[in-house]
Amino acid sequence: MFWRKRSRKAVLTSALTSTRTTLNRLSEMIRRVDARRRYLEERVVEHLSAGRKDLAERYAAEAAQMRRLLRELRYMEAAIERVALRIETVLNGGEVLSVVSSAIGVVEELKNSSVAAIPEVALELNNVEESLREAIGETSYPDANISYHMALDDEARRVLEEAKVVADDRVSAPRKKKREG
């Protein structure tokens, strides 16, 4: 049987769907980690008020780990959101190679983070990367690898920096609301 190559638009739409699926799963993971963090912080207060300092310290240590994990997950979420926006830009008529190759650079950078050691996160990042690589493979650019490495430095770094700022804002926003309330 002969397989017909999918169009560039179909491949990019598939990549966008993959990134949105990853975003949904990350959002759910963030919700669960945040719920666990709040539960642990409540136990800290409960045990401190009951005079059980040892237990309170244990709960506080785990709550701190959940906060660190939450910060990294939100960073990853913000970065993947930026990747999705760039794919949408390409679908609306932007240049494929530079945008998609920088998106691959962002995903590769995220795969090096400590959160990527979580199997569910690693699987999602691999799915997004495969979709993006397929999008580049389906384009008719002869020097794709050369352009890919050049785009990785500038655009990918900018995306990651933007994502870090957004993630920091998201992490600090709930604390500000608590202080104000």
Residue pairs with C-beta under 8 A, 6 or more apart in sequence:
5 138
6 14
6 138
7 138
8 96
8 135
8 138
8 139
9 91
11 131
11 134
11 135
11 138
12 87
12 90
12 91
12 96
12 100
12 135
13 91
14 131
14 134
14 135
15 87
15 100
15 128
15 131
15 132
15 134
15 135
16 84
16 87
16 88
16 91
17 131
18 127
18 128
18 130
18 131
19 80
19 83
19 84
19 87
19 128
19 131
20 84
21 124
21 127
22 80
22 124
22 125
22 127
22 128
23 77
23 80
23 81
23 84
25 120
25 124
26 73
26 76
26 77
26 80
26 121
26 124
27 77
29 73
29 120
29 121
30 70
30 73
30 74
30 77
33 66
33 69
33 70
33 73
34 66
34 70
36 66
37 63
37 66
37 67
37 70
40 59
40 60
40 62
40 63
40 66
41 59
41 63
43 55
43 56
43 59
44 56
44 59
44 60
44 63
47 53
47 55
47 56
47 59
48 56
67 171
69 115
70 171
71 167
71 168
71 171
72 113
72 114
72 115
73 115
73 121
74 166
74 167
74 170
74 171
75 113
75 163
75 164
75 167
76 110
76 113
76 115
76 121
76 163
76 167
77 167
78 162
78 163
78 164
78 166
78 167
78 170
79 106
79 109
79 110
79 159
79 160
79 163
80 107
80 110
80 128
81 163
81 166
82 106
82 159
82 162
82 163
83 103
83 106
83 107
83 128
83 132
83 159
86 94
86 99
86 100
86 102
86 103
86 159
87 99
87 100
87 103
87 132
87 135
89 99
90 96
90 99
90 100
90 135
96 135
96 136
96 139
96 141
97 136
97 139
97 141
97 144
97 147
97 148
97 151
98 147
98 151
98 155
99 155
100 132
100 135
100 136
101 136
101 144
101 147
101 148
101 151
101 152
102 151
102 152
102 154
102 155
102 156
102 159
103 132
103 156
103 159
104 129
104 132
104 133
104 136
104 148
104 152
105 148
105 151
105 152
105 153
105 155
105 156
106 156
106 159
106 160
106 163
107 125
107 128
107 129
107 132
108 129
108 152
109 156
109 160
110 116
110 125
111 122
111 125
111 126
111 129
115 121
116 122
116 125
136 144
136 148
137 144
141 147
